[in-house]
Amino acid sequence: MVSVIQQRLVDLSNDIAETPADELAFQHSILAQTSLPAARPPDDLLVWERRQGKATLLVEAGKALNPRTGHFEQLGLPYGPKARLLLMHLNGEAVRRQSPVIPVEDTMTAFFRRLMGRTQDGRQAKMLKEQLTALAAAQFRLGISHGDSAVQIDTKVVGAFNLWFEKDESQRILWPSTLKLSLDYFDSLQRFAVPLDERAIAALAHSAVALDIYCWLAQRLHRMPEGKPQLIPWANLQEQFGQGYTRIRRFREFFSGLLPQIHAAYPDARFETDGRGMTLWQSPPPVRKRLVSVGLCAIGGALEPSKASPPE
C-alpha cells in the first residue's frame, strides 16, 4: 500500500515532469555549489567557510546599528531553510526585474504564500525578519579558482535597507517597502544565476539540506559530459552536506533519506548511491532553457545553464 507521503512524492514528480513551471526561483551558482549553515551555528561562530570543487564561499557575520541604543550590534550568521528561501526570492525578483531594487513589501508575502500555501504568522514573520537581517548584514566572499589563479568577489548581498523593522498598532511586523542588492552581487548574479522550479523549492522548503542538494544537482548534472558518470565518495558528501554529523554512517542514513524527495522534485536527475558514495550522470537541467528565455524575455541567453555556472 502506498503511504500518503509516498503518494505526494509521486504526484509531485508527475506534475513537475509533465507541466512546465509557472514560477521560477534562482540561486547564485557558487551558493548552489557551496552552502550557508544548515542549522543554527554556535553564537560565537561568526565566520563560515565552505568549498566544493573550484568554488569557495566565506561568510562573515555582520553588525547592524540599533537606532534605540545608537550602537552597532553583532548579528549571527544566516542559516537554515528560511535564509535560503529569502535569498532565492531576492535573486528571483532581481533577475526577473533586471534591477537590484526589489519591492519587498509587495512580493514577500506572495512568494511565501505560493511556497507555504498560507501567509506567515507572527512567529514565522519574526524568523524571516531575523534571517533577512542576518543576510543583509553579512559579508560574502565568493571565489573560483583556476589552476594558479583565482577570481574573487567581496560583497554584501543586500546593499541597503532598513534593518530594524517597524511594527503597526497591532504589533504586526512590517516589511520594508524596498531593498537594494549590492551592485557587485547583482552583476555576478546576472552572469551566474541557476534557474530552479519553484514547485520543487516549495516541496523541499522544510529542509535546508534538501534545498542544498537540489540546488547542487541543478547546477551540476547538466554540465557533466554524456556517458561519463562521476562518483562522489561519502566522505566528500559528508564534508559538503553533513553539518552536525560526526559519524559517516549516521550521515549516510540522513542523506539517503532525503533522496526520494530530491528525485520527486527533480525527476530528470540521474543518480544512485551505494557503499562507495553517490554516482551522478549527465541529466537535463530542472528548468529548460526555452522556459527560462520565454519567461524572462530579454535575458534568456544570460541564463543559459552551461554559461550560468562557473567551472568546478
C-alpha positions as a Markdown table, in Angstrom:
| # | Residue | x | y | z |
|---|---|---|---|---|
| 1 | Met | 0.0 | 0.0 | 0.0 |
| 2 | Val | 1.3 | 3.5 | -0.9 |
| 3 | Ser | 1.5 | 5.8 | 2.0 |
| 4 | Val | 0.2 | 9.4 | 1.9 |
| 5 | Ile | 3.8 | 10.7 | 1.8 |
| 6 | Gln | 4.8 | 8.4 | -1.0 |
| 7 | Gln | 1.7 | 9.4 | -3.0 |
| 8 | Arg | 2.5 | 13.1 | -2.5 |
| 9 | Leu | 6.0 | 12.4 | -3.9 |
| 10 | Val | 4.6 | 10.6 | -6.9 |
| 11 | Asp | 2.1 | 13.4 | -7.6 |
| 12 | Leu | 4.9 | 16.0 | -7.3 |
| 13 | Ser | 7.2 | 14.1 | -9.6 |
| 14 | Asn | 4.4 | 13.7 | -12.2 |
| 15 | Asp | 3.4 | 17.3 | -12.0 |
| 16 | Ile | 7.0 | 18.6 | -12.5 |
| 17 | Ala | 7.8 | 16.1 | -15.2 |
| 18 | Glu | 4.6 | 16.8 | -17.2 |
| 19 | Thr | 3.9 | 20.5 | -16.7 |
| 20 | Pro | 6.3 | 23.5 | -17.2 |
| 21 | Ala | 6.9 | 25.6 | -14.1 |
| 22 | Asp | 4.7 | 28.7 | -13.7 |
| 23 | Glu | 7.2 | 30.4 | -11.3 |
| 24 | Leu | 11.0 | 30.3 | -11.2 |
| 25 | Ala | 13.4 | 30.8 | -8.4 |
| 26 | Phe | 17.1 | 31.4 | -8.7 |
| 27 | Gln | 20.3 | 30.7 | -6.8 |
| 28 | His | 23.8 | 32.1 | -7.4 |
| 29 | Ser | 25.9 | 29.3 | -8.8 |
| 30 | Ile | 28.6 | 29.5 | -6.1 |
| 31 | Leu | 25.8 | 29.3 | -3.4 |
| 32 | Ala | 24.4 | 26.3 | -5.3 |
| 33 | Gln | 27.8 | 24.6 | -5.2 |
| 34 | Thr | 28.5 | 25.6 | -1.6 |
| 35 | Ser | 26.0 | 26.5 | 1.2 |
| 36 | Leu | 25.1 | 28.5 | 4.2 |
| 37 | Pro | 24.9 | 26.8 | 7.6 |
| 38 | Ala | 22.0 | 24.3 | 7.6 |
| 39 | Ala | 21.4 | 24.6 | 11.4 |
| 40 | Arg | 21.9 | 27.4 | 13.8 |
| 41 | Pro | 25.6 | 27.8 | 14.4 |
| 42 | Pro | 27.0 | 28.5 | 17.9 |
| 43 | Asp | 26.7 | 32.2 | 18.9 |
| 44 | Asp | 30.5 | 32.6 | 18.9 |
| 45 | Leu | 30.9 | 31.2 | 15.3 |
| 46 | Leu | 31.0 | 34.3 | 13.2 |
| 47 | Val | 32.8 | 33.1 | 10.1 |
| 48 | Trp | 31.6 | 30.2 | 7.8 |
| 49 | Glu | 33.6 | 28.7 | 5.0 |
| 50 | Arg | 32.7 | 26.0 | 2.5 |
| 51 | Arg | 34.5 | 24.7 | -0.5 |
| 52 | Gln | 33.2 | 22.4 | -3.3 |
| 53 | Gly | 35.3 | 21.8 | -6.4 |
| 54 | Lys | 36.7 | 25.1 | -7.5 |
| 55 | Ala | 34.1 | 27.2 | -5.7 |
| 56 | Thr | 34.7 | 28.7 | -2.3 |
| 57 | Leu | 32.3 | 30.6 | -0.1 |
| 58 | Leu | 33.3 | 32.6 | 3.0 |
| 59 | Val | 30.5 | 34.4 | 5.0 |
| 60 | Glu | 31.3 | 36.7 | 7.9 |
| 61 | Ala | 28.5 | 37.7 | 10.3 |
| 62 | Gly | 27.9 | 41.4 | 10.3 |
| 63 | Lys | 26.8 | 44.2 | 12.7 |
| 64 | Ala | 23.8 | 46.5 | 12.5 |
| 65 | Leu | 23.2 | 49.9 | 14.0 |
| 66 | Asn | 20.4 | 49.7 | 16.6 |
| 67 | Pro | 18.6 | 53.1 | 16.5 |
| 68 | Arg | 17.4 | 52.6 | 20.1 |
| 69 | Thr | 20.8 | 52.3 | 21.5 |
| 70 | Gly | 23.0 | 54.1 | 18.9 |
| 71 | His | 25.4 | 51.2 | 19.0 |
| 72 | Phe | 26.3 | 48.6 | 16.4 |
| 73 | Glu | 25.1 | 45.1 | 17.5 |
| 74 | Gln | 26.7 | 41.9 | 16.5 |
| 75 | Leu | 24.4 | 39.6 | 14.5 |
| 76 | Gly | 24.7 | 35.9 | 13.8 |
| 77 | Leu | 25.3 | 34.1 | 10.5 |
| 78 | Pro | 22.3 | 33.5 | 8.2 |
| 79 | Tyr | 21.3 | 29.8 | 8.4 |
| 80 | Gly | 18.6 | 27.3 | 7.8 |
| 81 | Pro | 15.9 | 26.9 | 5.2 |
| 82 | Lys | 14.5 | 30.4 | 5.6 |
| 83 | Ala | 17.8 | 32.1 | 4.8 |
| 84 | Arg | 17.9 | 30.1 | 1.6 |
| 85 | Leu | 14.3 | 30.8 | 0.7 |
| 86 | Leu | 14.8 | 34.5 | 1.2 |
| 87 | Leu | 17.9 | 34.5 | -0.9 |
| 88 | Met | 16.2 | 32.6 | -3.7 |
| 89 | His | 13.3 | 35.1 | -3.5 |
| 90 | Leu | 15.6 | 38.2 | -3.7 |
| 91 | Asn | 17.6 | 36.5 | -6.6 |
| 92 | Gly | 14.4 | 35.7 | -8.5 |
| 93 | Glu | 13.0 | 39.2 | -8.2 |
| 94 | Ala | 16.3 | 40.8 | -9.2 |
| 95 | Val | 16.6 | 38.5 | -12.3 |
| 96 | Arg | 13.0 | 39.0 | -13.4 |
| 97 | Arg | 13.0 | 42.7 | -13.0 |
| 98 | Gln | 16.6 | 43.2 | -14.2 |
| 99 | Ser | 17.1 | 45.6 | -11.3 |
| 100 | Pro | 18.8 | 45.4 | -8.0 |
| 101 | Val | 15.9 | 47.3 | -6.4 |
| 102 | Ile | 13.3 | 44.9 | -5.1 |
| 103 | Pro | 9.8 | 45.8 | -3.8 |
| 104 | Val | 9.9 | 43.5 | -0.8 |
| 105 | Glu | 6.6 | 44.6 | 0.7 |
| 106 | Asp | 4.7 | 43.7 | -2.5 |
| 107 | Thr | 6.4 | 40.4 | -3.2 |
| 108 | Met | 7.5 | 38.7 | 0.0 |
| 109 | Thr | 4.0 | 37.7 | 1.2 |
| 110 | Ala | 3.0 | 36.4 | -2.3 |
| 111 | Phe | 6.2 | 34.3 | -2.5 |
| 112 | Phe | 5.8 | 32.6 | 0.8 |
| 113 | Arg | 2.1 | 32.1 | 0.2 |
| 114 | Arg | 3.0 | 30.2 | -3.0 |
| 115 | Leu | 5.6 | 28.2 | -1.1 |
| 116 | Met | 3.7 | 27.5 | 2.1 |
| 117 | Gly | 0.1 | 27.9 | 1.0 |
| 118 | Arg | -0.6 | 30.5 | 3.6 |
| 119 | Thr | 0.6 | 33.8 | 4.9 |
| 120 | Gln | 3.2 | 34.0 | 7.7 |
| 121 | Asp | 2.0 | 34.1 | 11.3 |
| 122 | Gly | 3.8 | 36.2 | 13.9 |
| 123 | Arg | 6.4 | 33.6 | 14.7 |
| 124 | Gln | 7.2 | 32.8 | 11.1 |
| 125 | Ala | 7.4 | 36.5 | 10.2 |
| 126 | Lys | 9.8 | 37.1 | 13.2 |
| 127 | Met | 12.1 | 34.2 | 12.0 |
| 128 | Leu | 12.1 | 35.5 | 8.4 |
| 129 | Lys | 12.9 | 39.0 | 9.7 |
| 130 | Glu | 15.9 | 37.7 | 11.7 |
| 131 | Gln | 17.3 | 35.8 | 8.7 |
| 132 | Leu | 16.8 | 38.7 | 6.3 |
| 133 | Thr | 18.6 | 41.0 | 8.8 |
| 134 | Ala | 21.5 | 38.5 | 9.1 |
| 135 | Leu | 21.7 | 38.1 | 5.3 |
| 136 | Ala | 21.7 | 41.9 | 4.9 |
| 137 | Ala | 24.5 | 42.5 | 7.4 |
| 138 | Ala | 26.8 | 39.6 | 6.4 |
| 139 | Gln | 29.8 | 40.0 | 4.2 |
| 140 | Phe | 30.1 | 37.4 | 1.4 |
| 141 | Arg | 33.3 | 36.3 | -0.3 |
| 142 | Leu | 32.7 | 34.3 | -3.5 |
| 143 | Gly | 35.7 | 32.7 | -5.1 |
| 144 | Ile | 36.5 | 30.5 | -8.1 |
| 145 | Ser | 40.0 | 29.0 | -8.5 |
| 146 | His | 41.6 | 28.3 | -11.9 |
| 147 | Gly | 44.9 | 26.5 | -11.6 |
| 148 | Asp | 47.3 | 29.1 | -10.2 |
| 149 | Ser | 44.9 | 31.9 | -10.4 |
| 150 | Ala | 41.6 | 32.8 | -8.7 |
| 151 | Val | 38.7 | 35.2 | -9.2 |
| 152 | Gln | 37.1 | 36.6 | -6.0 |
| 153 | Ile | 34.2 | 38.9 | -5.3 |
| 154 | Asp | 34.0 | 40.5 | -1.9 |
| 155 | Thr | 30.5 | 41.8 | -1.4 |
| 156 | Lys | 27.3 | 42.0 | 0.6 |
| 157 | Val | 24.1 | 40.5 | -0.9 |
| 158 | Val | 22.0 | 43.4 | 0.2 |
| 159 | Gly | 23.4 | 46.9 | -0.2 |
| 160 | Ala | 20.9 | 49.0 | 1.7 |
| 161 | Phe | 17.5 | 48.7 | 3.5 |
| 162 | Asn | 16.0 | 49.4 | 6.9 |
| 163 | Leu | 17.4 | 46.6 | 9.1 |
| 164 | Trp | 15.2 | 47.4 | 12.1 |
| 165 | Phe | 11.6 | 46.5 | 11.1 |
| 166 | Glu | 8.8 | 48.7 | 12.2 |
| 167 | Lys | 5.5 | 47.4 | 13.7 |
| 168 | Asp | 2.0 | 48.6 | 13.2 |
| 169 | Glu | -0.5 | 49.3 | 16.0 |
| 170 | Ser | -1.3 | 45.6 | 16.3 |
| 171 | Gln | 2.4 | 44.8 | 16.7 |
| 172 | Arg | 2.5 | 43.1 | 13.3 |
| 173 | Ile | 6.0 | 43.2 | 11.8 |
| 174 | Leu | 6.1 | 45.4 | 8.6 |
| 175 | Trp | 8.4 | 44.6 | 5.8 |
| 176 | Pro | 10.4 | 47.4 | 4.3 |
| 177 | Ser | 8.9 | 48.7 | 1.1 |
| 178 | Thr | 12.0 | 48.1 | -0.9 |
| 179 | Leu | 15.6 | 46.9 | -0.5 |
| 180 | Lys | 18.6 | 47.1 | -2.9 |
| 181 | Leu | 21.0 | 44.3 | -3.7 |
| 182 | Ser | 24.7 | 45.4 | -3.8 |
| 183 | Leu | 25.8 | 46.1 | -7.4 |
| 184 | Asp | 28.7 | 43.7 | -7.2 |
| 185 | Tyr | 26.3 | 40.8 | -6.2 |
| 186 | Phe | 23.7 | 41.8 | -8.7 |
| 187 | Asp | 26.2 | 41.9 | -11.5 |
| 188 | Ser | 27.5 | 38.5 | -10.6 |
| 189 | Leu | 24.0 | 37.1 | -10.2 |
| 190 | Gln | 23.1 | 38.1 | -13.7 |
| 191 | Arg | 26.0 | 36.1 | -15.1 |
| 192 | Phe | 25.8 | 33.1 | -12.7 |
| 193 | Ala | 22.1 | 32.6 | -11.9 |
| 194 | Val | 20.9 | 29.0 | -11.7 |
| 195 | Pro | 17.1 | 28.7 | -12.6 |
| 196 | Leu | 15.1 | 26.5 | -10.3 |
| 197 | Asp | 11.5 | 25.2 | -10.3 |
| 198 | Glu | 9.5 | 26.9 | -7.6 |
| 199 | Arg | 7.3 | 23.9 | -7.1 |
| 200 | Ala | 10.5 | 21.9 | -6.2 |
| 201 | Ile | 11.5 | 24.7 | -3.8 |
| 202 | Ala | 8.1 | 24.6 | -2.1 |
| 203 | Ala | 8.3 | 20.8 | -1.7 |
| 204 | Leu | 11.8 | 21.0 | -0.1 |
| 205 | Ala | 11.2 | 24.2 | 1.9 |
| 206 | His | 11.2 | 22.3 | 5.3 |
| 207 | Ser | 14.8 | 21.2 | 5.0 |
| 208 | Ala | 17.9 | 23.3 | 4.4 |
| 209 | Val | 20.0 | 20.3 | 3.3 |
| 210 | Ala | 17.3 | 19.1 | 0.9 |
| 211 | Leu | 17.3 | 22.6 | -0.7 |
| 212 | Asp | 21.1 | 22.5 | -0.9 |
| 213 | Ile | 21.2 | 19.0 | -2.6 |
| 214 | Tyr | 18.6 | 20.1 | -5.1 |
| 215 | Cys | 20.5 | 23.3 | -6.0 |
| 216 | Trp | 23.8 | 21.4 | -6.2 |
| 217 | Leu | 22.3 | 18.9 | -8.6 |
| 218 | Ala | 20.5 | 21.6 | -10.6 |
| 219 | Gln | 23.8 | 23.4 | -11.4 |
| 220 | Arg | 26.0 | 20.3 | -11.8 |
| 221 | Leu | 24.2 | 17.5 | -13.6 |
| 222 | His | 23.5 | 19.3 | -16.9 |
| 223 | Arg | 27.2 | 20.3 | -17.2 |
| 224 | Met | 28.6 | 16.8 | -16.9 |
| 225 | Pro | 29.9 | 15.0 | -20.0 |
| 226 | Glu | 27.5 | 12.5 | -21.5 |
| 227 | Gly | 28.5 | 8.9 | -20.8 |
| 228 | Lys | 31.0 | 9.8 | -18.1 |
| 229 | Pro | 29.4 | 9.3 | -14.6 |
| 230 | Gln | 31.1 | 10.8 | -11.6 |
| 231 | Leu | 31.4 | 9.1 | -8.2 |
| 232 | Ile | 31.2 | 11.4 | -5.2 |
| 233 | Pro | 32.6 | 9.5 | -2.1 |
| 234 | Trp | 30.6 | 9.6 | 1.1 |
| 235 | Ala | 33.4 | 11.4 | 2.9 |
| 236 | Asn | 33.1 | 14.3 | 0.3 |
| 237 | Leu | 29.3 | 14.4 | 0.6 |
| 238 | Gln | 29.6 | 14.5 | 4.4 |
| 239 | Glu | 32.0 | 17.4 | 4.2 |
| 240 | Gln | 29.7 | 19.3 | 2.0 |
| 241 | Phe | 26.3 | 18.5 | 3.5 |
| 242 | Gly | 26.9 | 16.8 | 6.8 |
| 243 | Gln | 27.0 | 19.7 | 9.3 |
| 244 | Gly | 26.4 | 18.3 | 12.8 |
| 245 | Tyr | 27.2 | 14.7 | 11.7 |
| 246 | Thr | 30.4 | 13.2 | 13.1 |
| 247 | Arg | 29.7 | 9.6 | 12.1 |
| 248 | Ile | 29.5 | 8.9 | 8.4 |
| 249 | Arg | 27.1 | 6.0 | 8.9 |
| 250 | Arg | 24.5 | 8.3 | 10.5 |
| 251 | Phe | 25.1 | 10.9 | 7.8 |
| 252 | Arg | 24.5 | 8.3 | 5.1 |
| 253 | Glu | 21.2 | 7.4 | 6.6 |
| 254 | Phe | 20.2 | 11.0 | 6.8 |
| 255 | Phe | 21.3 | 11.9 | 3.3 |
| 256 | Ser | 19.8 | 8.8 | 1.7 |
| 257 | Gly | 16.5 | 9.5 | 3.4 |
| 258 | Leu | 16.3 | 12.9 | 1.6 |
| 259 | Leu | 16.9 | 11.5 | -1.9 |
| 260 | Pro | 13.4 | 10.3 | -2.6 |
| 261 | Gln | 12.2 | 13.9 | -2.0 |
| 262 | Ile | 15.0 | 15.2 | -4.2 |
| 263 | His | 14.2 | 12.9 | -7.0 |
| 264 | Ala | 10.5 | 13.8 | -6.9 |
| 265 | Ala | 11.4 | 17.5 | -7.0 |
| 266 | Tyr | 13.9 | 16.9 | -9.9 |
| 267 | Pro | 12.5 | 13.8 | -11.7 |
| 268 | Asp | 15.0 | 14.1 | -14.6 |
| 269 | Ala | 18.0 | 13.9 | -12.2 |
| 270 | Arg | 20.0 | 10.7 | -12.7 |
| 271 | Phe | 21.9 | 9.5 | -9.6 |
| 272 | Glu | 22.2 | 6.5 | -7.4 |
| 273 | Thr | 24.0 | 5.6 | -4.1 |
| 274 | Asp | 25.9 | 2.6 | -2.9 |
| 275 | Gly | 28.5 | 1.7 | -0.3 |
| 276 | Arg | 31.1 | 3.9 | -2.1 |
| 277 | Gly | 29.1 | 7.1 | -2.4 |
| 278 | Met | 26.8 | 8.9 | -4.9 |
| 279 | Thr | 27.2 | 8.4 | -8.6 |
| 280 | Leu | 26.0 | 11.2 | -10.9 |
| 281 | Trp | 25.1 | 11.0 | -14.6 |
| 282 | Gln | 24.5 | 13.8 | -17.1 |
| 283 | Ser | 20.9 | 15.0 | -16.8 |
| 284 | Pro | 18.7 | 17.7 | -18.3 |
| 285 | Pro | 18.5 | 20.9 | -16.0 |
| 286 | Pro | 15.4 | 21.2 | -13.9 |
| 287 | Val | 14.3 | 24.2 | -15.9 |
| 288 | Arg | 14.6 | 24.1 | -19.6 |
| 289 | Lys | 16.5 | 27.0 | -21.4 |
| 290 | Arg | 13.4 | 27.7 | -23.5 |
| 291 | Leu | 11.2 | 28.2 | -20.5 |
| 292 | Val | 13.8 | 30.5 | -18.9 |
| 293 | Ser | 14.1 | 32.5 | -22.1 |
| 294 | Val | 10.4 | 32.8 | -22.6 |
| 295 | Gly | 9.6 | 33.6 | -19.0 |
| 296 | Leu | 12.3 | 36.3 | -18.8 |
| 297 | Cys | 12.0 | 37.6 | -22.3 |
| 298 | Ala | 15.1 | 39.7 | -22.9 |
| 299 | Ile | 17.7 | 37.8 | -20.8 |
| 300 | Gly | 17.3 | 34.2 | -21.9 |
| 301 | Gly | 20.9 | 33.9 | -23.2 |
| 302 | Ala | 22.4 | 35.3 | -20.0 |
| 303 | Leu | 20.9 | 32.4 | -18.0 |
| 304 | Glu | 21.7 | 29.5 | -20.3 |
| 305 | Pro | 22.7 | 26.8 | -17.9 |
| 306 | Ser | 26.0 | 26.0 | -19.5 |
| 307 | Lys | 27.0 | 29.7 | -19.2 |
| 308 | Ala | 25.4 | 30.4 | -15.9 |
| 309 | Ser | 27.7 | 28.2 | -13.8 |
| 310 | Pro | 31.4 | 28.8 | -13.2 |
| 311 | Pro | 33.6 | 25.7 | -13.8 |
| 312 | Glu | 34.1 | 23.2 | -10.9 |
